[in-house]
Amino acid sequence: MTTAKDIMHPGARWIPATETLDRAAQLMRELDVGALPVSDAEQRLCGIVTDRDIVVKCVAAGHDPSAVTCGDLCEGTPRWIDAAADVSEVLDEMEDRQIRRLPVIEDKQLVGMISEADLARRLSGDQIARFVGRVYAHH
């Protein structure tokens, strides 16, 4: 059985909800990623901030990224997957929610992220075609 941990990109890092968006952008550049899981004071997932969120919801809206926090941009219920989950559960979660990045949690700790690139590297052509059809069908 292929698990979420098998296909994830390890070494993901939290960014605190209290951290500013300019710092989030700097950390994304340092880590060469386009999204960061956001943690609350108890180090629980409270959302994800993406490079697109920073541009569209902050910069393009005329706000100062050094004055807006990651927590300000987090919306809705954060989605995640257990490290031991089967890859079919990963696909179901990403497809059902139409999301492109999924944090992987093990023992209440962030252990990685699954992105479309991770799926493309590890899944069969049929699995990828199904994912693309379902996630992008409504975009």
C-alpha positions, 0 to 999 in steps of 0.5 A: 500500500502506498501511503501519504508519507510515501508520496509527500515532499518531506521537510515542510515547515509551519509559519505562525499565524502571527507572522507577516506576509512579507516574512511568509514570502521570504520563507517561501523563497528560501524553501522554494515552495508556493505554499506554507501551512499556518499554525496557531499558538498550539502548533495546530494547523489553522490554514495554508497561505499561498504565494497567490494569496499574498499577491491577490488578497494582499498586494493587489488589494493595496495592503502592506504585506508587512502589516498583514499576518498569515492568520488574516488570510486563512479562510475556512476549515484547514484540510490535512491527511494522516501520514498513514493514509492510503494514496486513494484517500489522498486523492479523494481528499484533494479531489473532493475539496478541489485542493492542490496542496495537502499537509501531511500530519503524523503524531500531531506534527507536520511531516510533509506536504503533498502537491500536484508535482508529488502526485505526478511523480508517484501516480499512474497515468490513470490516477493523474488523469482522474485527479486532473479531471476532477480538480480542474473540472470546475475551474 
